[in-house]
Amino acid sequence: MSSQIPPKPSLPRMQLTPREKAEKALAVIFEPIDVIGKAVMGDLWKTFCESIRDAIALSLLLQVPSLIGQWILRKEFSGFDVCMIENAWGVNRYACFIIVASDFCLWIVLAGRILSRFLTDLNQLLVKKGGKYANKP
């Protein structure tokens, strides 16, 4: 008798989709960053991450009016000074003002959200620490 090792039954290999691969890669990258951020910033880390997500989302939203302007009007509107170059009675000038104003409004929204989160967390921190500015019932 010969002692041969029986072949291992082959298990079906699970193929990861590109989305699953990307999620795993991001998890490997962001888990240590999350641990370090919580160690350094404590409770403010969550607020910081939410502010970063808002900034990314709103910066993508900022691209939408510009892309519409490029797609429909075939022009790049990056600021009010560019709008002044256009014909005073032309549609492009008014479209330029609308696109630049919408970009400006989105930046105001972003700044307001970040400031609101900061003030809320600062207030909670003062109340939690029992500082002299804390609102005591």
N, C-alpha and C positions, 0 to 999 in steps of 0.2 A: 504494500500500500504506500502510496505516495501522499505526502501531506501537502496538498495544494490549497492555497487560500481561495475560497470561493469569490467570484467577482461580486463587487458591491452593486446592489441594485441602483440603477441610475435614477436619480430624482429629477423631475422636470425642472429645469432652470427657469427662474422667474426673470423675465426680461423687464427691465425698467424703462418706462417711457422717458423721453427727454424732460418732460415736466417733473417727474419724480426724481430724476438725476439732479436737476437744478434745485429742487427743494432740499434734497439731502446735502448738496454742496453748500447752499445758503445756511442750513442748520449747523453744519460743521464750522462755518465762518462766524455766525452770529452768536452761538452759544457762549464761547469764551468772552466775546465783547459784552454780552449781556451780564455775565458774572462780574466782570471787571467794572462795568458801569454801575451795577447795584452796589458793589463794594465802595466805589469812590463817591457816588452821588446819593446813594440811599433811595429815599422815596421820590426824589426829583428825577430819577432816571426814567421812570415811566412817562412823566410829562415831557422830558427831553425827547424821548423816542416818538411820542405822539406829535410833537412839534416838527420833527424831522419828516415824519410821514406826511403831515399836512403840507409842508414845504414842497415835497416831491410831487404830491398830487396837484397842488395848485400851480406849480411850475409847468406841469404837463397841460393843465387847463389853460395856462397862458399861451400855449402854442396854438390852441384851436383857432382863436380869431386871426392870428397871423397866417395860419395855413389856409383859412378860408379866403383871406385877402389875396394870398398868392395864387390860389386855385381859380378864383373867379376873376380877379382884376389883373393878375399876372404882375403884381408889384409887391415890393417889400416895404412895409410900414413899420419902422422901428422907433419913431419918436415924433413929437409935435413939429420939430424942425423939418422933417421930411414932408409933413402935411402942408407946410407953407409953400413948398416948391410947386405943388399941384395947382392946376387952374382954379381960380376962385369960384367959378360957377360950375365946375365939373363934379361929377358924382364921386370921383376918386378922392377928392379932398374931404368930403363929408364921411366917406367910408374910412378914410385914414383916421380922422378924428374919433370915430366910433371905436375902431380897433384899438387905438392907443389908449383911449379912455377906459375901455374894458380891461385892458392889461393893468392900468393904474388901479382900478377898483379891486381887481383880484389881489394885488399886492396889499391894498389896505385891509382886505379881509384876512389875509395871511398874518399881517402884523397885529391885527386886533385879536385874532385867536391866540397867538403866541403870548401877547400881553395879558389877555384874560386868564390863560392857564397859569402864567407866572404869578399874577396877583392872587389868584385863588390858592395856589400852593404856598405862597408867602404868608397869607393870612392863616392857613392851617398850621403852618410851622410856628407862627407866633402864638397861636392858641394852644398848641400842643406843648410848647416850651414854657408857657405861662409867663411870657415876657410882660414888660410893663405896658406894652401897647395892646395886649390881648383883651378881647371883649369878654369880660367876666359877667355871668348872669347874676 
